Amino acid sequence: MTQSAPDLLIINGDIRTMDPLQPRAQALASRGGRIVAVGSNDEIKALGTGRTRTVNAGGRLVLPGFQDTHIHLQDSGTGFSTSVNLEEARTIEQLQQTLRAFAKETNELWVHGTGWYSGIFGAHNLDRAALDAAVPDRPLFIYASDGHNAAINSKACEMIGLDASVADPAGGSFVRDAAGVPTGLIYEDAIDWVRARMPKKALDAYAAGVRYGQKLCNTHGITGVLDAMVWERHMKVYRALEEAGELSVRLRATAKVFPTESVKDAVGRLEALRRDYRSDNIGVHSAKFFLDGVIENRTAAMIEDYADAQGVNAPIMFDEDHLKDLFIAFDAARFQLHVHVIGDRATRVALDRIEAAREMNGAWPSLHQLAHVQVIHPDDIPRLRDLGVVTNMQPLWARCEPSVTDVALPFIGEARGRWMYPWRSIVDSGAPYAVSSDWGVSTLNPFPIMQTAVTRQPPLACARTIRSSRNRSA
C-alpha cells in the first residue's frame, strides 16, 4: 500500500459530514484514523488498493466521533472497575445486601462501592451504623453517583482517625450527630481529606480504569473527551498510555484549583502541567473551580435561602476576593476557566468574576465555561451571551426522577424551580453552549442525553409540577 492510499473505506453509508457544503455522502476513506475523503461509492472505491479494508455500511447512519466536553474518565473508570456498582439500590436494605455480597467476593482490605443515589440516600438514612450492618470488620468507602457525597463505616473512621476532634476542611464538611461525632456521611472536599488518608492505588489501577472508561466511550462513538478534574497523577497515567499506544480517545483536561492555594502557586502549578503534558492526544488547557456543591445535600449556593429550611444556605467555596484574583490571573495566563456552579448565587458570582477578568485583561477567545448551571436567575442569562461564557450543560439531568422531583424542587421552591435546567432559554439567548454527560455521574451514551435535550417530556406523575416552568423558561 502506498503512503497516500487509505487503509479503510466505508461504502453504502448514510454519512453525515457536518460540512454545510457537502452535508451527506455515500462513502468515505480514512488513513491512520483520519478521514481523507468523502464522496460517492465509485469515487471512494477508486482510492483503495488491494490491501485497503472495506466496510459495507448497508445504508446505515455514519456519524463523526462525538466529543464529550465534561467527563471524569480516569476516576470514574477506576471507580467502576474496582468497586461494586450501587446504582440499582433503592433502599438501605438493598444497599446493605449489595455491599455485604461484594465484601465476601473481594480480598482487598478496603471495600469500595460507587454510584449510590443521592436522591434516595442521605443524612436521614445513611450513616456508619447502616454501613456497619453490612461490613462491620473492614473499612468501607462508598461514593455517591453525583461525586459530591461519600460515606464510610466505623472501621474506616477508626483507621483514618476521623472523630469529633477533626475540624471540617475548607470546602467540605462531615455530617455530625448531636454530640459532634461524625456520622460517616461526607460532603464535598471533606472527601479529599478522607481519601488522602486511605491506601494509595497503584498507577496501574488507574490505567486499568482508563482502559475501562475509554472502551465504554468508543462503544458509544466518543473519540474525544475533556477530563473535568485532574492533577499530576491523572496526566502521568494518560501519558504512559499514550506512549504505549493504548490511548483510544483524544483527551484534554482541566486541573483543579484549591481554595487554599495562593494565586502564584496555583497558576505556577497549572502552567507546569500545561507545559509538561502537551501533545496531539493529551493536554491541560483549563483551570477547574468548584464554587459550590449540589442541591441534594444543600451545599449549592443560592441567592435566597432554601425554601424548605429558612436560614439555611451554602457559602461560595472560595473567598470571593481571592477568587477574583485567581480568575484574573488564569485569564491573563490564557487558561480557560471551567467553573462548577449549581446554585443561582454560584452562577452569579462566577459571572461577576469572569467579567472582572475581562475588564482587566481584555476580551480574547477564552471560551470560559460554567459547568452544570442547574439553577440560574433569569437576569443572568443575557450575561452568558454578553460575556461569551459557555454553558456546559448535562440535559439528561432534567429528567423527572427523585433527585429532581422529591429533593431539588422542594428544596428550592416553585419560583426558582421554574429556572432549573432552563436550557432552551439559554440557547435562545444566543449564548454559546456545549452538551456533555459528566460520566460517571450519569450515562455517557450520547443518544438518551440528546433525546432528553430535545423532547423534555416528563412522566405524567410530575408534569403538573414542572409543565408550566418548562414551557416558559426552558
C-alpha positions in Angstrom: 0.0 0.0 0.0 1.4 3.4 -0.9 1.9 6.0 1.7 -1.1 8.1 0.4 -3.5 5.2 0.0 -6.3 4.9 2.5 -6.3 2.0 4.9 -10.1 2.0 5.4 -13.1 2.6 3.1 -16.7 2.8 4.3 -19.2 2.4 1.5 -23.0 2.4 1.1 -23.5 4.6 4.1 -25.7 7.5 5.1 -22.8 9.6 6.1 -23.3 13.0 7.8 -20.2 15.0 7.2 -21.0 18.1 9.3 -19.8 20.1 6.2 -22.5 22.5 5.1 -21.1 22.5 1.5 -21.4 18.7 1.4 -23.6 17.6 4.3 -24.1 13.9 3.2 -22.1 11.3 1.3 -22.3 7.6 0.4 -18.7 6.7 1.3 -15.6 7.8 3.0 -11.9 6.9 3.0 -9.6 7.2 6.1 -5.9 6.8 6.7 -4.3 6.4 10.1 -7.6 7.1 11.9 -8.3 10.3 10.0 -10.9 10.9 7.2 -9.1 11.9 4.0 -12.1 11.9 1.5 -15.8 11.6 1.3 -17.9 11.1 -1.8 -19.9 8.6 -3.9 -19.3 4.9 -3.7 -17.5 4.9 -7.1 -15.3 7.9 -6.1 -14.2 6.4 -2.9 -13.7 2.9 -4.2 -11.3 4.2 -6.8 -9.0 5.4 -3.9 -8.4 1.9 -2.5 -5.8 -0.7 -3.2 -5.9 -4.5 -2.8 -4.9 -4.1 0.8 -7.4 -1.5 1.8 -10.0 -2.7 4.2 -13.6 -2.1 3.0 -16.7 -1.9 5.3 -20.2 -2.0 3.8 -22.4 0.1 6.0 -25.5 -1.3 4.4 -27.3 2.1 4.3 -26.9 2.8 8.0 -26.1 6.1 9.5 -22.4 7.1 9.9 -21.5 10.0 12.1 -18.2 11.7 13.1 -17.0 10.8 16.5 -18.7 12.5 19.5 -16.8 14.8 21.8 -17.8 14.7 25.5 -16.9 18.1 27.0 -17.2 17.2 30.7 -16.4 13.7 31.9 -14.3 12.1 34.7 -12.7 9.4 32.6 -9.9 8.2 34.8 -11.5 8.5 38.2 -14.9 7.1 37.2 -13.3 4.3 35.1 -11.2 3.3 38.1 -14.2 3.5 40.4 -16.5 1.4 38.3 -13.7 -1.2 37.5 -12.6 -1.7 41.2 -15.8 -1.1 43.2 -19.2 -2.6 43.5 -21.9 -0.7 41.5 -24.6 0.6 43.8 -26.8 2.3 41.1 -29.6 -0.2 41.4 -30.0 0.1 45.2 -33.2 1.8 46.2 -33.5 1.0 49.9 -31.0 0.8 52.7 -31.6 -3.0 52.8 -30.7 -3.3 49.1 -27.6 -1.2 49.6 -26.5 -3.3 52.5 -27.2 -6.5 50.7 -25.1 -5.4 47.7 -22.2 -4.3 49.9 -22.3 -7.5 52.0 -22.1 -9.7 49.0 -19.3 -7.7 47.4 -17.3 -7.8 50.7 -17.4 -11.6 50.5 -16.0 -11.6 47.0 -13.1 -9.2 47.3 -9.9 -9.9 49.1 -9.0 -6.2 49.3 -8.7 -4.7 52.9 -10.8 -1.7 51.9 -14.3 -2.4 50.4 -15.3 0.2 47.8 -18.7 1.0 46.3 -19.7 3.6 43.9 -22.9 5.1 42.4 -25.3 5.3 45.3 -28.2 7.6 44.5 -28.3 10.9 46.5 -31.9 11.3 45.6 -32.7 8.4 47.9 -29.8 8.1 50.4 -28.6 11.0 52.6 -28.3 12.3 56.2 -31.8 11.0 57.0 -31.0 7.3 56.4 -27.3 6.8 55.6 -24.7 6.7 58.4 -21.9 4.5 59.6 -24.3 2.4 61.7 -26.2 1.4 58.5 -22.9 0.6 56.8 -21.6 -1.3 59.8 -24.6 -3.6 59.5 -23.3 -4.6 56.0 -19.5 -4.5 56.6 -18.6 -4.4 60.3 -15.0 -5.7 60.3 -13.3 -4.0 57.4 -13.1 -0.4 56.3 -15.7 0.6 53.8 -15.8 3.7 51.5 -18.8 4.3 49.1 -19.1 7.2 46.6 -22.4 8.8 45.6 -23.3 9.0 41.9 -23.0 12.8 42.0 -19.4 12.7 43.3 -20.3 15.3 46.0 -21.2 12.8 48.7 -19.4 9.8 50.2 -19.9 7.6 53.3 -17.7 5.4 55.4 -18.3 2.9 58.2 -16.9 2.9 61.7 -13.9 0.8 60.9 -12.9 3.3 58.2 -13.4 6.2 60.7 -11.1 4.4 63.1 -8.4 3.7 60.6 -8.2 7.2 59.2 -8.6 8.9 62.6 -12.0 10.6 61.9 -13.6 11.6 65.2 -15.2 14.6 66.9 -11.8 16.4 67.2 -11.4 16.7 63.4 -12.4 20.1 62.1 -14.2 20.4 58.8 -11.7 21.1 56.0 -12.0 24.1 53.7 -14.7 23.5 51.1 -16.2 20.4 52.8 -17.8 19.0 55.9 -18.5 15.9 57.9 -22.1 15.3 58.9 -22.2 15.1 62.7 -24.7 13.9 65.3 -25.9 16.0 68.2 -22.7 15.4 70.1 -20.5 16.5 67.2 -19.3 13.0 66.3 -19.1 12.4 62.5 -21.8 10.0 61.3 -19.8 8.7 58.4 -21.5 10.9 55.7 -19.1 13.2 54.0 -19.7 16.2 51.8 -17.5 17.9 49.1 -13.8 18.5 49.8 -14.0 16.5 53.0 -14.0 13.5 50.7 -10.5 14.5 49.6 -9.5 14.7 53.3 -10.7 11.1 53.7 -9.1 9.8 50.5 -5.8 11.3 51.4 -5.7 9.0 54.4 -6.7 5.9 52.6 -4.1 3.5 51.0 -3.0 4.8 47.6 -3.8 2.9 44.5 -1.0 1.9 42.1 -0.9 3.8 38.9 -1.6 0.5 37.1 -5.1 0.5 38.8 -5.8 4.0 37.3 -4.5 2.9 33.9 -6.9 -0.1 34.0 -9.7 2.4 34.9 -8.8 4.5 31.8 -9.0 1.4 29.6 -12.4 0.6 31.1 -13.7 4.1 30.5 -12.3 4.7 27.1 -13.7 1.3 25.9 -17.1 2.5 27.0 -16.5 5.8 25.2 -15.6 4.1 22.0 -18.5 1.8 22.2 -20.8 4.8 22.2 -19.0 6.6 19.4 -17.0 9.0 21.6 -13.5 9.8 20.3 -12.5 12.9 22.3 -13.2 13.9 25.9 -12.5 16.7 28.4 -11.5 15.2 31.8 -13.1 17.7 34.1 -10.8 17.4 37.1 -7.2 16.3 37.0 -3.9 16.7 38.8 -0.5 15.3 38.0 -1.3 11.7 38.8 -4.0 11.7 36.1 -1.7 13.2 33.5 1.1 10.7 34.3 -1.3 7.8 33.6 -2.6 9.4 30.4 0.9 10.0 29.1 2.0 6.4 29.9 -1.0 5.0 28.0 -0.3 7.4 25.1 3.3 6.3 24.9 2.3 2.7 25.0 -0.1 3.3 22.1 -3.1 2.4 24.3 -5.0 5.7 24.4 -8.1 5.4 22.1 -9.6 8.9 22.8 -8.1 12.3 22.4 -8.0 14.0 25.7 -7.9 17.5 27.1 -8.1 18.2 30.8 -9.0 20.9 33.3 -6.9 20.9 36.5 -8.5 21.6 39.9 -7.6 24.8 41.8 -8.0 24.6 45.6 -9.3 27.5 47.8 -6.2 27.3 50.0 -3.7 27.9 47.1 -2.1 31.3 46.5 -2.5 32.8 43.1 1.2 32.4 42.4 1.2 28.7 43.5 -2.0 27.8 41.6 -1.0 29.4 38.3 2.5 28.1 38.6 1.3 24.5 39.2 -1.1 24.6 36.2 1.4 26.2 33.9 3.8 23.3 34.7 1.0 20.8 33.9 0.2 22.6 30.6 3.9 22.7 29.7 4.8 19.2 30.7 1.8 17.3 29.3 1.2 18.6 25.8 0.8 16.5 22.6 -1.7 15.9 19.9 -3.6 13.4 22.1 -3.3 14.8 25.7 -3.1 18.3 27.2 -4.2 20.6 30.0 -5.8 23.8 29.0 -8.3 24.7 31.8 -8.4 25.7 35.4 -11.2 24.0 37.3 -13.0 25.7 40.2 -15.8 24.4 42.4 -17.8 27.3 43.6 -20.5 25.2 45.3 -21.8 21.7 45.7 -25.2 20.2 44.9 -28.8 20.9 45.9 -29.2 17.3 47.3 -27.1 18.0 50.3 -27.8 21.8 50.4 -24.2 22.7 49.5 -25.4 24.6 46.4 -25.0 28.3 46.9 -28.4 30.1 46.4 -29.2 33.8 46.2 -32.1 33.2 48.7 -32.2 30.6 51.4 -33.5 27.1 50.8 -37.3 27.1 50.6 -37.8 24.2 52.9 -35.3 25.3 55.5 -35.3 29.1 56.2 -32.0 30.4 57.3 -30.1 27.5 55.6 -27.8 28.3 52.7 -24.3 27.4 51.5 -21.3 29.7 51.1 -19.2 30.1 48.0 -16.3 27.7 48.4 -13.7 30.4 47.8 -13.1 33.7 49.4 -14.6 35.9 46.8 -11.8 38.5 46.6 -9.3 35.6 46.3 -11.5 34.1 43.6 -11.4 37.4 41.6 -7.6 37.5 41.8 -7.4 33.8 40.6 -9.8 34.4 37.7 -7.8 37.5 36.6 -4.5 35.6 36.8 -5.6 32.5 35.0 -7.4 34.5 32.3 -4.2 36.6 31.8 -2.2 33.4 31.5 -4.7 32.3 28.8 -6.2 29.4 30.7 -9.8 28.6 30.0 -11.8 28.7 33.2 -14.1 25.7 33.9 -16.3 26.5 36.8 -18.7 24.2 38.7 -21.9 26.1 39.5 -25.1 24.5 40.6 -26.9 27.3 42.6 -28.0 30.6 41.2 -25.7 32.6 43.5 -22.7 30.5 42.5 -23.5 31.2 38.8 -23.8 34.9 39.5 -20.5 35.1 41.4 -18.8 33.2 38.6 -20.1 35.7 36.0 -19.1 38.6 38.2 -15.5 37.3 38.4 -15.3 36.5 34.7 -16.5 39.9 33.9 -13.8 41.4 36.2 -11.1 39.3 34.4 -12.3 40.5 31.1 -12.3 44.1 32.2 -8.7 43.7 33.5 -7.2 41.6 30.7 -9.4 42.5 27.7 -11.5 40.1 25.6 -10.0 37.0 23.9 -11.4 33.8 22.5 -11.4 32.3 26.0 -14.5 30.0 25.9 -14.7 30.2 29.7 -17.2 27.6 30.8 -19.8 27.3 33.5 -20.5 23.6 34.2 -24.0 22.5 35.1 -25.8 25.8 35.8 -28.7 23.8 37.4 -30.4 27.0 38.7 -29.8 30.5 37.3 -31.5 33.8 37.9 -33.2 34.9 34.7 -31.4 38.3 34.9 -28.1 36.4 34.5 -29.0 34.6 31.2 -28.2 37.6 29.0 -24.9 37.9 30.7 -23.8 34.5 29.4 -24.3 35.8 25.9 -22.7 39.2 26.5 -19.6 37.7 28.1 -19.3 34.8 25.6 -19.4 32.3 28.5 -20.2 28.7 27.5 -22.9 26.8 29.5 -21.6 23.3 29.7 -25.0 21.5 30.3 -26.0 17.9 31.1 -29.5 17.6 29.7 -30.1 14.1 31.0 -30.3 15.5 34.5 -33.6 17.3 33.6 -35.5 14.0 33.6 -38.2 13.6 36.2 -36.6 11.4 38.9 -36.4 11.5 42.7 -33.4 13.8 42.8 -35.4 16.4 41.0 -39.0 15.9 42.0 -38.5 14.7 45.6 -35.4 16.7 46.6 -34.3 19.6 44.4 -37.8 21.1 43.7 -39.0 21.0 47.3 -35.6 22.3 48.5 -35.6 25.4 46.2 -39.3 26.0 45.9 -41.6 26.6 43.0 -40.5 30.0 41.9 -36.8 29.0 41.5 -37.9 25.6 40.1 -39.1 27.5 37.0 -35.5 28.3 36.3 -34.0 24.9 37.0 -32.3 23.4 33.9 -33.5 26.3 31.6 -31.6 25.0 28.6 -34.0 26.4 25.9 -33.9 29.9 27.5 -30.1 29.8 27.4 -29.9 28.6 23.8 -32.5 31.2 22.7 -30.5 33.9 24.3 -27.7 33.4 21.8 -25.2 32.3 24.5 -22.7 29.6 23.5 -23.3 26.2 24.9 -21.9 22.6 25.0 -23.7 19.3 25.8 -21.9 16.7 28.0 -22.5 13.7 30.2 -20.5 14.2 33.4 -19.9 10.5 33.4 -19.8 8.6 35.9 -22.5 10.8 37.4 -24.7 9.6 34.6 -24.5 7.6 31.4 -22.1 8.7 28.7 -24.3 7.3 25.9 -25.0 10.5 23.8 -28.3 9.3 22.5 -30.5 9.4 25.6 -28.8 12.6 26.5 -29.8 14.2 23.2 -33.3 12.7 23.4 -33.9 14.3 26.7 -32.4 17.6 25.4 -34.9 17.6 22.5 -38.1 16.2 24.0 -38.2 17.4 27.6 -41.3 15.3 28.1 -41.7 14.4 31.8 -43.8 11.5 33.0 -47.4 12.4 34.0 -46.6 12.0 37.7 -44.6 15.2 37.7 -46.0 17.0 34.7 -48.2 19.1 37.0 -45.1 20.2 39.0 -43.0 21.4 36.1 -45.0 21.7 32.9 -45.6 25.4 33.1 -42.0 26.2 34.0 -40.7 24.1 31.1 -43.0 25.9 28.6 -42.0 29.4 29.8 -38.3 29.1 30.9 -36.9 26.1 29.1 
